[in-house]
Amino acid sequence: MPDVQKYTYHCHTNFSDGHDELLAMVRQAKAIGFTELGISDHLIVHKNMKQSLSWPDMEQKRAAYIYNNDFKSILDKYRRHCENIRRISQQEKFRLLVGFEVDYFPYNGWEEEFRWFISQLDYDYLHSGNHFFCSENCEQIINMTFFLRICNDVSLYKQYYVQHFKILEQAVNSKMFKFLAHMDYMRRFAGDDYGVDTLRSEKEAVLKALQNTDTALEISTKGLRKIGDFYPDFSILQQAGKMDIAAVISDDAHCVEELGMDFLKAENALQKAGINKRLKL
């Protein structure tokens, strides 16, 4: 039996859209034999968030407060969150890392504002995980969950999909992120015209960026819970193996029960795909 990763760097507490408090997540991690835990609650800021066509739907979600349109207004809240993680780490005598899952929005000025924001925080790492489709200049966004209902023009689908992978490529090339989360998460919400064999060149460009920047690729067991397959699909994993890209297994846990879920299955998939390098922070 292969060794199974005993940590996750992608999980959420009720600071963002998780269901459980930090302390509960930590104690569960210890109970299942994890050696450390990276807390990566969401960091989602877009200046036009509340002008999005999907905002009326997003506003009704349980954790709508994770969506923000201004960095400065949330700075104190995020500072306290970092401090709380450090405090619980000392209290529980357990290695906790402060991370954030970041939606990368390459409109003019976003990256400068984001870099200023994170410079004010006591954090350890960032990972990229986009949940929106964007217009070409990224001024307008649509939450993927509601995309098919909002965008009724099928002829526009492909340009949104292409733009999405271009943004992932830009995010990786920014060199701000330790790993790219759920690379093909969009397939859960895309139309029937999207399949594992589509957009090959766009996906390969993302993988090339990962290779060139020595950024890891996440294999997410959340996909098994949502669509019956890993994020990303096996063809992407195989290509990553050929390119000697490092991987990290994530549960994307939003509650204590999901911590470490299906990690052995993920490890077996990585070995089958020929991925031997692993990310360890």
Residue, then its C-alpha position, 0 to 999 in steps of 0.5 A: m500500500p502506498d504512503v498516504q499524504k497526512y495533511t491537507y492545504h485546502c480546507h475551509t472553516n466557518f470563517s468562509d463557507g465551511h460548516d465547522e469552527l477552526l478548533a473542530m477542524v484541528r481536533q479532527a485532523k489530529a484524530i485522523g493522524f494528520t501531522e499538520l493542517g493548512i487552513s485556506d479560507h476563501l479570499i474573493v474580491h472583485k470591484n464589480m462583485k455586486q454588479s455581477l449578473s449572478w449577484p442576486d443568486m449569490e446573495q442568497k447563498r448561506a455564506a454570501y459574506i465571502y464575496n467582497n468588492d473592496f480589499k481595505s474593508i476586510l483587512d481587519k477581519y482577515r488579520r484577526h483570522c490569521e491571529n486566531i489560527r496562530r493562537i489555536s496552533q499554539q494552544e493545540k500544539f499542532r502545526l497550522l499553516v495560514g493559507f488562502e484560496v484566492d480567486y484571481f481576477p486580472y482586471n487592471g489594478w487588481e493584482e496591485e491591490f491584492r499584493w498590497f492586501i496580502s503584504q498586511l497579513d501574517y500568512d504562509y501560502l496562497h493557492s489559486g482556485n477560481h469559481f467565476f467565468c470572466s469577460e475578456n477584460c475581467e470587468q464582468i464576472i459570472n459565478m460558475t454555479f449559475f452560469l448556464r442559467i444566466c448565459n443563454d447564448v450557447s455561442l458565447y460558452k466557448q469564449y468564456y471557457v477559453q478565457h477561464f483557462k487563460i486566467l488560470e495560466q496568468a494566475v500561475n505565471s504570477k508566481m504568487f501561488k503554491f498550487l493550482a486548485h481544482m484545475d477543471y472545476m468548471r466542468r461541473f457547471a459547463g454545458d454539454d459542449y465541454g468535455v475532457d477532450t476539448l480546449r486541449s491547447e488551453k489546458e496544456a498552456v496551464l500545465k506548461a505554466l505550472q512546469n515553468t514556475d515549479t507550481a504544484l497541481e492539486i488533485s481534489t477528492k472533492g470531485l469524487r463527492k460532486i461529479g464522481d471523478f477527481y479534479p482534474d480528470f485523468s488525462i490532465l494528470q497523465q500529462a502532468g506526470k509526463m511533465d514532471i509537475a508536482a502534485v498535492i492531494s486536497d480534500d477541499a473539506h468544508c466540514v470535519e467529516e471530509l478531512g482526509m476523505d479518499f486520499l488513498k484513492a487520490e494517491n493511487a490515481l497519482q501513481k497510475a498517472g506517473i506523478n511522483k513529486r509531491l508538494k510539502l510546505 
